[in-house]
Amino acid sequence: MQALKNYVEEKNRWNAIFGMAPMDINNDMDRVKIAQTLDSDLSPENLHCDGEISQAQAQRKYRTLSKVAEQLIKLDPTVTVEELY
């Protein structure tokens, strides 16, 4: 669960900058928001930073985000991360 916790903490730091409410993995609705955020982060243009990073960097990013998604789905099997399929 550490990868998921780290991911949510990082997103919450950014959310705080923009005045958005923090997400909590213990909240059903927040887990849906986390899954949606992961979907966005896993989209090809975001995953590859619009072509600004190397294929190797994109692969590392994908592995990290996939691990986060797997941990989220293990925690709550009702959420889906479409970009994994």
VOPAGU-2260 file (C-alpha; in pm, 1 decimal, decimal comma):
REM VOPAGU-2260
SITE   aa  ch    i         X         Y         Z
SITE  MET   A    0       0,0       0,0       0,0
SITE  GLN   A    1     299,9     229,4      28,1
SITE  ALA   A    2     301,4     322,0    -341,2
SITE  LEU   A    3     -68,0     417,8    -318,4
SITE  LYS   A    4     -11,9     620,8      -2,0
SITE  ASN   A    5     284,4     802,5    -158,1
SITE  TYR   A    6      84,0     877,6    -472,9
SITE  VAL   A    7    -209,3    1020,8    -275,2
SITE  GLU   A    8      23,7    1227,6     -55,8
SITE  GLU   A    9     188,2    1377,2    -364,6
SITE  LYS   A   10    -149,0    1454,4    -525,1
SITE  ASN   A   11    -269,4    1609,5    -198,9
SITE  ARG   A   12      34,1    1839,2    -189,6
SITE  TRP   A   13     -58,5    1964,1    -537,2
SITE  ASN   A   14    -427,1    1987,1    -439,4
SITE  ALA   A   15    -333,4    2205,6    -141,9
SITE  ILE   A   16    -149,6    2447,3    -371,4
SITE  PHE   A   17    -463,2    2487,0    -582,7
SITE  GLY   A   18    -700,6    2503,5    -286,0
SITE  MET   A   19    -857,5    2164,9    -354,8
SITE  ALA   A   20    -973,2    1923,9     -87,1
SITE  PRO   A   21    -734,5    1642,9       1,7
SITE  MET   A   22    -815,6    1286,2    -100,8
SITE  ASP   A   23    -832,2    1002,4     152,8
SITE  ILE   A   24    -792,0     637,0      55,5
SITE  ASN   A   25   -1038,7     546,2     333,1
SITE  ASN   A   26   -1322,7     737,5     163,1
SITE  ASP   A   27   -1527,0     559,9    -108,3
SITE  MET   A   28   -1574,2     868,1    -322,9
SITE  ASP   A   29   -1210,1     967,7    -291,3
SITE  ARG   A   30   -1103,0     623,9    -412,7
SITE  VAL   A   31   -1307,8     687,9    -727,8
SITE  LYS   A   32   -1132,3    1026,2    -766,8
SITE  ILE   A   33    -795,1     858,4    -720,2
SITE  ALA   A   34    -882,0     605,1    -991,4
SITE  GLN   A   35    -985,6     888,3   -1225,2
SITE  THR   A   36    -660,8    1071,5   -1152,6
SITE  LEU   A   37    -464,8     754,9   -1226,5
SITE  ASP   A   38    -653,5     718,0   -1555,2
SITE  SER   A   39    -546,1    1068,2   -1646,7
SITE  ASP   A   40    -185,2    1010,0   -1541,4
SITE  LEU   A   41    -174,0     684,8   -1742,0
SITE  SER   A   42    -306,4     839,5   -2061,9
SITE  PRO   A   43     -40,6     824,5   -2335,4
SITE  GLU   A   44      10,1    1201,2   -2359,8
SITE  ASN   A   45      51,4    1239,2   -1983,6
SITE  LEU   A   46     251,7     920,5   -1943,2
SITE  HIS   A   47     502,7    1036,7   -2203,4
SITE  CYS   A   48     485,9    1404,2   -2096,2
SITE  ASP   A   49     386,1    1496,4   -2453,5
SITE  GLY   A   50     703,5    1335,2   -2585,7
SITE  GLU   A   51     934,4    1521,6   -2348,3
SITE  ILE   A   52    1069,0    1213,0   -2170,3
SITE  SER   A   53    1247,4     904,4   -2297,5
SITE  GLN   A   54    1079,7     569,2   -2351,5
SITE  ALA   A   55    1271,3     430,9   -2052,0
SITE  GLN   A   56    1144,2     713,3   -1828,4
SITE  ALA   A   57     788,3     654,9   -1952,1
SITE  GLN   A   58     822,0     282,4   -1877,3
SITE  ARG   A   59     937,5     353,6   -1520,8
SITE  LYS   A   60     648,9     595,9   -1476,2
SITE  TYR   A   61     405,7     335,5   -1613,1
SITE  ARG   A   62     534,6      64,9   -1376,1
SITE  THR   A   63     501,6     298,2   -1076,8
SITE  LEU   A   64     150,6     410,9   -1169,8
SITE  SER   A   65      44,2      52,6   -1247,2
SITE  LYS   A   66     159,8     -53,9    -901,6
SITE  VAL   A   67     -43,9     230,0    -748,9
SITE  ALA   A   68    -347,9     122,3    -950,8
SITE  GLU   A   69    -308,6    -241,2    -846,8
SITE  GLN   A   70    -290,5    -140,1    -481,1
SITE  LEU   A   71    -599,3      78,5    -519,2
SITE  ILE   A   72    -795,2    -202,3    -685,2
SITE  LYS   A   73    -682,3    -444,5    -415,0
SITE  LEU   A   74    -807,5    -199,0    -152,8
SITE  ASP   A   75   -1136,3    -138,8    -337,3
SITE  PRO   A   76   -1223,8    -390,3    -610,6
SITE  THR   A   77   -1521,4    -175,9    -717,9
SITE  VAL   A   78   -1299,6      95,0    -871,4
SITE  THR   A   79   -1158,2      63,6   -1220,2
SITE  VAL   A   80    -857,7     218,3   -1385,6
SITE  GLU   A   81    -943,4     202,4   -1754,7
SITE  GLU   A   82    -594,9     285,7   -1883,5
SITE  LEU   A   83    -461,6     -42,3   -1741,1
SITE  TYR   A   84    -668,9    -245,0   -1988,3
